[in-house]
Amino acid sequence: MVALPPAEDKTVSAIYDAYAAEQGSGYRNHLGASMIGAECSRAIWLSWRWATRANHSGRMLRLFETGHQAESRFIHDLRRIGVTVMALDPETGQQFNLRDASGHFGGSMDSVAVGFPEAPKAWHVCEFKTHSEKSFTSLKKDGVEKSKPTHFAQMQIYMHLAGIERAFYLAVNKNTDELYQERIRYDAECALRLVTKAARIIASVEPPARISSDPTHFECKFCDHAAVCHGDAMPERHCRSCLHSAPAPEGEWMCARHVEIIPPDAQRTGCVAHLFIPALVHGEQVDAGEDWVMYVLSSGEKWMDDAQDALDYKK
């Protein structure tokens, strides 16, 4: 008897597809505090310049949503023991949204709270996280700063921008529902180093050096930008990857070609005057004109990056 093929999980596939269809552009307008603690500045810069569009599977997007949904339970847990938790900014009715002086760097705090048994009178930045068994074990053994340096950096930035000197890290083991807590002190020196790092990345017209020249290096191997950074893949074509664009004050972007501020929606599409930032092209620049740049690619072929016409971003 011929075995029947395994039944296709059409409902599960449809659920995943629905998540994937709703994931948006895959670009973040600002440089997030959640990534500034990463060791590789080049990867941070490539994310900032949208070199590779975030394109997660439906399953991963659902996992991210599970993490977001856990925040309301953390808040409920704290309130039931008498902690006062403010999850929304009373001035906006939205999450607390923090930015540095440039308007380009910052993030959204999960909440702020006061009334913790360990320090009843001190306001704390709250950071809520979910962990796998392996990650949670490491967290319990080594603490946040060592086991999760990006989370530690994120809290330092939030404390710095909010003017709060304590943070409360509350995490859950997704396998067992065990909770972990840690109070974090504001470290001004650490925070200022991170703010300076962010300013340097934002202002840089070229990507910083790679963390490793070996594409099989652990961080490189699992990096979203591996194909652009180590391979021959071209970055996405839009305003952030264009040599004419640069960050402007108050979180805006300026186009030197059109001599105007670039609207946020237009940044995602760019225009036909787009020319790649030369450092993002896998080749040597050998010639250039007003609207074109000639390269000799790593393959030895010549390639011209040229603009067909200069259109207004608002059209």
N, C-alpha and C positions, 0 to 999 in steps of 0.2 A: 504494500500500500504506500502510495506517495504521501509524504508528510505535507500537511498544509503549511503554507508560509505563515509566519507570526503575524497576528493581527496588528494593524497600524493603529497607534493611539491617536486617533483623529481629534478627540476632544482636548487632550493635553497639548497637542501640536497647535491647535487653534488658540488656546490660552496663551501659549508662548508667542505665537505670531501677533496676537493682539497687543501684548506688551511691547514687542519690537516695533510695531507700527506707531506706537505713541511715544517713542523715546526722544522725539524732537531733533534738533539740528546736530546734537553731539558736541556743541561748542559752549564754553563758559566765557562770558564777557570779561570777567576779572581774573586776576591771578589769585587763586584760593589759598587761604591760610592752611587748609588741609594738606596741601602738597609742598609747602615751603620747607618742611623739615626733611624732604627726600635728599639723599646723598648726591644724586646726579643733577647738577644745575642745568646741564644740557637738556635732560628730559623735561625739566620744569619749563625751560625756555621754549622747547618744541610744543609743549602743551599750551603755553601762553600765546604762541604764534599759530596755533591750530594746525600744526603740520600734519597731524593724523586725526581724522574724525573719530570720536568715540563711537563705536558701533557694537554694543553689547548684545548678546543673545537674549531671547525672551526669558530664559531661565535665570540668567544673571540679573536682569532687570527686576524680576520678581524677588530675587534674593535681596537686592538693594531696598526694595519696598518693605520687605520684612524688617530690615534694620530700622527704617524710618518709623514704621508702626510701633516698634518697641519703645520709642521715645515717650509716647503717651502713657505707657505702662510704668516706665521709670518715674515719670512725673506723679502719677497716681500713687506709687509706692512711697515717694517722699512726702506727699501731702497727707497720707494716712497716718504718718508718724509725727505730724505737726510741723514739718518744714514748709515755709512759705516759698512757693515757686512761681516765678513770673516767666511764662513761656513766650509771651508776646510783648512787644514794645508798646507801652500805652500811648505813645505819640502817633504810632502808625497803625496799630492793630495787627501788625505783621511780626514775623520773627525779627529779633534784634540783628540788624544789618550793619556791620562795622566796616569802615574803609580808612585807609591811611590818607595822608595829605594829598597824594596824587589822585586819589579816587580809583586807582587801578588794583589795589591790593587789599585783601581783607576776607571777610566771610560772614556767615550767619551763625550766631550762637544758638545752641539748643535751648538754653534758658539761663536765668540767674536765680539764685535762691539764698535764703537766710534762715537760720534756726536749726542748723545741724547740731546734733548732740555734742559733737567734738568742739564746736565753736559757735555758740548760739547767736552771737551778735555780728559775726562777720559775713558780709555778702560774698558769694562765690559764683564764678562762672561755672556752669554745669556742662559737662561733656558726657554723652551717653553712647556706649558702643556695645555691639554684639560680637562674640568671639567663637571660633571653633574650639574644640577640645584642646588641640595642640597649642593654639594661640593663647588660650586662657591659662593653660599650665605654665607657659612661658611668662605670662603677665604676673601670675601669682609668685613665681620664683624670682623674677628680676625687677618687677615694678614697671611703671609706665615709661619713664625716661629711657631705660635701657632696652626694654622689649618692644616698645612702640614709639620710637623717636618722632615720627610724624604727628602722632596724637599729642605728645608732649609739646612739640613746637606749636601746634595749633592752639593749645590752651595758653601758651605764653603770649602769642599774638593777641588772642582775645582779651586776656587780662591787660595787656599793654594798651590796646585801643579803647577798652572800656573803662580804664582807670580803676580796676579791681585787683586786689593783691592776693586773692586766693582762688583756686579752682577746685572743683569736686568732680572726680572721674568715677563714674559708676558703670560697671560692665557686667555682662551676663554671659555665662557659658550656655550656648544654644543647645548643647546635648543634655545638660543636667539642670539647667535653670539656676545654678549656683551664681551668687552675686559677688563682685569684687569692688571695693572702694579704695580710693586713694586721694588724699588732699595734696594739692600741688601749690607751692609758694611761687609767687611772681619773682622771676629772675630778670632784673632790668638789663644786665649785660647780655644775657642770652637773647632776650626779646629784641634789643637794638641790633644785635648781629643778624638776626633773621630779617628785620625790617630793612637793613642795609643790603642784605642778600637779595631781597625782593626788588629793591630799587635798582640794583645793578642789573638784574635779569630783565626788568621792564625796559630799562634804557638801552640795553645792548642791541646793536643792529645786526649782530651775528651770533650764532649759537656758541655757548661756552665749550670748552674742551670736553671730550668724552670722558666718562668715568673709567673706561677701559677701551683699548683698541681691539680687544678680543670679543667678537660677537657672541661667543658662547659663555662669556662672563655672566654670573648668575643674574645680576640686575639688568644686563643688556638682553639676555635671552628672553626674559618675560616682560620687557618694556613694550608699551603700545607703539613706540616710535622706532622699533628695531629696524624695520624695512627701510625707513627714510634715513636713519642715522648710520647704519652699517651696510645696508644694501644699496640697490640702484633705484629704489622706488622714489618717485617724485612726491613732494608734499601736496596737500590739497591746494587748489587754486582759488584764492579769495584775497581780500585786502590784507589780512594779517601776514600772508606769505609774500606780499608784494614789496619791492624795494622802495616804492613811493610812499608807503604809509609809515607812520610813527605815532606812538602814544602822545597825547596832548593833555593839558591840565584838566582836572575835574572828571577824570575817567573817560575822556573822549579820545578820538583818533583823528589825525590830520593827514590829508593826502597832499603831497607836494606837487603831484602832477596836475591836480585840479584846483589846488590851493583852497581847500575848503574842508570843513569837518565832515567826516564820513558817518552817516546815520548807521545805527547798530544793525539794522536789517541788511543794509548794503554791504557791510563788512563781510557778511556770510557768502555773498555772491561775487563781489568785485565787479570789474568791468573789463572791456576788451583792451584797455591800456595796461593791463596787468603785466608786470615783469617780475619774475622770481627773484627773491633775495639771492644773490650769487652764491653765498655759502651753502644754500640749500640744494644747489645743482651739483650732481656728481661729475664734475669736470673742471676744466681750467678756462677761465674767461680770457679770450684772445682779442676781442674787438667789441666796440659798442657804439651806438648812435643814440639819438634822442629817444627813440621808441623801440630799440632792439638791442640785444646783447648776443654776441656769438661765443659759443663754447666749443672746446674739444672735449668730448665726453670721455669717461674712463674706458669706454670701449674703443676709443680712437676715432669715432665718427664726429663730424662737425654737426652742431645743432644750433639753430637760431631761435632765440626766445624773442618774439616780436609782437608788438601791439598793432592790431588791425585799424583801430580808430579810437579816438578819445571821446567817450560818452559821459554825460553828466550822471552822477550817481543817483540823482532824483528821478531820472527817466525810467 
